[in-house]
Amino acid sequence: MRNRNLTLPVILLSVVIPLGIVWLFFVPRPNIELGFNIRVLPLVEALLNFATFILLLCSFYFIKHHNRRAHKICNLTAVGLSVLFLLVYVTFHYLSPQAHYGGTGAVRYVYFFLLITHIVLSAVIVPLVLITLIRALRGNFPRHKKIARITWPLWLYVTFSGVLVYVMMAPYY
């Protein structure tokens, strides 16, 4: 891993993932019977986001207490849960009709603020997480630490805002 140039894969993933998600909102939904209620998937997404949020908090705790092994396990698990989240998200949004937020008044503005910042930062976080992860796995800890100071709070916000968006949107699924 140390000698491989991973710039192209990082760029490709950073472009393909957000474009693929945008594409989901324009393709016709198939009429597939899966044998289970896909309405449970947004809850699964929220639980994955919340678990990732907790892992990120634990990761921060462990690195502040110089427990690199636990820090690494938390972050690798957080990445794995984020990949799983992405798979569940794509599955749900490909198979289900679009739902629209029905709240009114000031809460509507709060919802859309959370949603828009969540969406924008979700796209931004992809390359940041990948670069931060690569630097850590390569043992380039000074550069890892430098970018992690940006990645960690943004990723934390994305995971928590994802839970809040779910809670606000749940009645409309």
C-alpha positions in Angstrom: 0.0 0.0 0.0 2.9 2.4 0.7 4.1 2.6 -2.9 0.7 2.6 -4.7 -0.6 5.8 -6.1 -4.2 5.9 -5.0 -5.1 9.4 -6.3 -7.1 8.1 -9.3 -9.2 5.7 -7.2 -9.9 8.4 -4.7 -10.9 10.9 -7.4 -13.1 8.3 -9.1 -14.9 7.3 -5.9 -15.3 11.0 -5.0 -17.0 11.7 -8.3 -18.9 8.4 -9.0 -20.5 8.1 -5.6 -22.2 11.6 -5.5 -23.1 11.4 -9.2 -24.6 7.9 -8.7 -26.7 9.2 -5.9 -27.9 12.1 -8.0 -28.7 9.6 -10.8 -31.0 7.7 -8.4 -33.4 10.6 -8.3 -33.9 10.6 -12.1 -34.2 6.9 -13.0 -37.6 5.3 -13.1 -38.2 3.0 -10.1 -38.5 -0.7 -10.9 -41.5 -2.6 -9.6 -39.7 -5.4 -7.7 -41.2 -7.5 -5.0 -38.4 -8.2 -2.4 -40.3 -10.2 0.2 -39.8 -7.6 2.9 -40.9 -4.1 3.6 -38.3 -1.6 2.3 -39.8 1.1 4.5 -37.6 -0.2 7.3 -34.4 0.7 5.4 -34.4 4.4 6.4 -34.4 3.3 10.0 -31.4 1.0 9.2 -29.7 4.0 7.6 -30.3 6.1 10.7 -29.0 3.3 12.9 -25.8 2.9 10.8 -25.3 6.7 10.9 -25.8 6.7 14.7 -23.4 3.8 15.2 -20.8 5.6 13.0 -21.3 8.7 15.1 -20.6 6.8 18.3 -17.6 5.1 16.7 -16.2 8.5 15.7 -16.6 9.8 19.2 -14.9 6.7 20.6 -12.1 7.1 18.0 -11.5 10.6 19.2 -11.4 9.4 22.8 -9.0 6.6 22.1 -6.5 8.8 20.1 -6.6 11.4 22.9 -5.7 8.6 25.3 -2.9 7.3 23.0 -4.7 4.0 22.2 -3.9 3.8 18.5 -5.1 0.2 18.2 -8.7 1.0 19.5 -8.6 4.3 17.4 -7.8 2.3 14.3 -10.5 -0.3 15.0 -13.1 2.4 15.5 -12.2 4.2 12.3 -12.0 1.1 10.2 -15.4 0.0 11.6 -16.8 3.4 10.9 -15.7 3.2 7.3 -17.2 -0.2 7.0 -20.5 1.0 8.4 -20.4 4.0 6.0 -20.0 1.7 3.1 -22.9 -0.4 4.4 -24.9 2.7 4.8 -24.2 3.7 1.2 -25.4 0.3 0.0 -28.6 0.5 2.0 -29.2 4.1 1.0 -28.8 3.3 -2.7 -31.1 0.2 -2.4 -33.8 2.1 -0.7 -33.8 5.1 -3.0 -33.6 2.9 -6.1 -36.6 0.8 -5.0 -38.9 3.2 -3.3 -40.9 6.2 -4.5 -39.6 9.6 -3.5 -41.0 10.9 -0.2 -41.3 14.6 0.5 -41.0 16.4 3.7 -44.4 17.7 5.0 -43.4 19.8 7.9 -44.5 23.5 8.1 -43.4 26.7 9.7 -39.9 27.2 11.2 -39.2 23.5 11.5 -39.4 23.3 7.7 -36.4 25.7 7.5 -34.5 23.8 10.1 -35.1 20.5 8.2 -34.0 21.9 4.8 -30.9 23.6 6.4 -30.0 20.2 7.9 -30.7 18.3 4.7 -28.8 20.7 2.4 -25.7 20.8 4.7 -25.9 17.1 5.1 -26.0 16.5 1.4 -23.2 18.9 0.5 -20.9 17.6 3.3 -21.7 14.0 2.4 -20.2 14.6 -1.0 -17.2 16.5 0.6 -16.6 13.8 3.2 -15.9 11.0 0.7 -12.5 12.2 -0.5 -11.6 13.5 3.0 -12.3 10.1 4.6 -10.4 8.2 1.9 -7.4 10.5 2.1 -7.4 10.4 5.9 -7.6 6.6 5.8 -4.9 6.2 3.2 -2.5 8.4 5.1 -3.1 6.4 8.3 -2.7 3.1 6.7 0.5 4.2 5.1 1.8 5.3 8.5 2.0 9.0 7.4 0.7 10.1 10.8 1.7 13.8 10.6 -0.3 14.3 7.4 -3.0 12.0 8.7 -3.4 14.1 11.8 -3.5 17.3 9.8 -6.4 16.2 7.5 -8.1 14.3 10.3 -8.7 17.6 12.1 -10.9 18.6 9.1 -12.3 15.2 8.4 -13.4 14.2 11.8 -15.8 17.1 12.7 -17.3 17.1 9.2 -17.8 13.3 9.3 -19.3 13.6 12.8 -21.7 16.3 11.5 -22.7 14.2 8.5 -23.5 11.2 10.6 -25.5 13.1 13.3 -27.3 15.3 10.8 -28.3 12.1 8.9 -30.0 10.8 12.1 -31.8 14.1 12.6 -32.9 14.2 9.0 -34.3 10.7 9.4 -36.1 11.6 12.6 -37.7 14.6 10.9 -38.6 12.7 7.8 -39.8 9.4 9.3 -43.5 10.3 9.4 -43.4 10.9 5.6 -41.9 7.6 4.5 
